[in-house]
Amino acid sequence: MHDINLPRRVRIGGGALCETGSLMQAAGLSKALIVTDAFLAGSGLVEKLQGILRKSGCSSAVFADTVPDPTVAVVEAALDVVRAGDFDCVIGFGGGSPIDTSKAIAALALDPRPIPSLKVPAVTDTPGLPVIAIPTTAGTGSEATRVTIITDEATDEKMLCAGLAFLPMLAVIDYELTLTKPRRLTADTGIDSLTHAIEAYVSKKANAFSDAMAISAMKLIAPNLRTACDDPSNRAAREAMMLGAHHGGLAFSNASVALVHGMSRPIGAFFHVPHGLSNAMLLPVVTRYSVPAATARYADCARAMGVASDSDADQLATARLVEELERLNADLDVPGPGAYGIAKERWDELLPVMSEQAIASGSPANNPMPADADAIVELYRQAWS
């Protein structure tokens, strides 16, 4: 038996942004705090969103001080804004960081407490303010999930926080918002989505619903990711990537992620590597390590991605999967930790702490192949080389 948790309503398609006001009104909402970043605030898109809301009789204010890895300090600053206003909902507008920030704000607005108290194994199910998620990247799937990631600056730990309080009530998914995104961002968020799908499918918590969403995500992402990077105005590729990212979010929200994500978070916290990029650094290495414990499942991934056929034996299919993940990193110019600029001495010094934080996140426990602290340290070393 499995619990399946989904946003109450999802609006998908080109131009969906223009319906945000009417969707708010239909939900009985009228005053939103738009949580976004400085780039979007300066691009004219936030102003456009506010105009859309006004046309439906909804008012809004803007908090545009989010950062790439949401921090406790940023969430606390945004909470001050929420408490000073009379908002009945929060709109997360942007990539995963603004949406994750909006989730934390919404959960704490009606239930004040220290932000570190939210991290797993705590579960935050008590409803907060409704969250409306409007992603502008085809990557995190955060608009579909009941998790958020907040960095504790005091410990350099990316805290995984989970519960129904973080599940958006409404998701507005408009692929047209991704047409101007640069190649590096498209690549990193795309590999993030692919990682969500693969890890959800091989997770020990996988179920029939998450399997269907994960396979769909892989079928959408794998043939379109390179095209979206190399031909950014290709609307068909962009639409497929956006839908694939959403399906990947639905998959991992209901099956959880695994070892790649557990190991990825400390890399982001200590070295400020974008989340999708740190996933990409790890995905081939962790997949090769994990295949023996779930060969049939990884073979299904290879077939869904189009790199193996139904007639290929599972062993051949998984070999082709690992080769494709390595080739994808090469084609999308994914740097290793050293090429990214991380000092090897600092990397080696932090391996025990990163391993400890990875295990504490809980995600590695879902991996088909068990990984203790020593195994994780060795995988970090392999990712470096």
Secondary structure as UniProt FT lines:
FT   STRAND          9..12
FT   TURN            14..15
FT   HELIX           16..19
FT   HELIX           20..26
FT   TURN            27..28
FT   STRAND          31..35
FT   HELIX           38..43
FT   HELIX           45..55
FT   TURN            56..57
FT   STRAND          59..63
FT   HELIX           72..84
FT   TURN            85..86
FT   STRAND          89..94
FT   HELIX           96..109
FT   HELIX           115..118
FT   TURN            120..121
FT   STRAND          131..135
FT   HELIX           142..144
FT   STRAND          147..152
FT   TURN            153..156
FT   STRAND          157..162
FT   HELIX           164..166
FT   STRAND          170..173
FT   HELIX           175..178
FT   TURN            179..180
FT   HELIX           183..202
FT   TURN            204..205
FT   HELIX           208..221
FT   TURN            222..224
FT   HELIX           225..230
FT   TURN            232..233
FT   HELIX           235..253
FT   TURN            254..255
FT   HELIX           259..271
FT   HELIX           275..290
FT   HELIX           291..293
FT   HELIX           295..304
FT   TURN            305..306
FT   TURN            310..311
FT   HELIX           314..331
FT   TURN            332..333
FT   HELIX           337..340
FT   HELIX           344..360
FT   HELIX           363..366
FT   HELIX           373..384
//
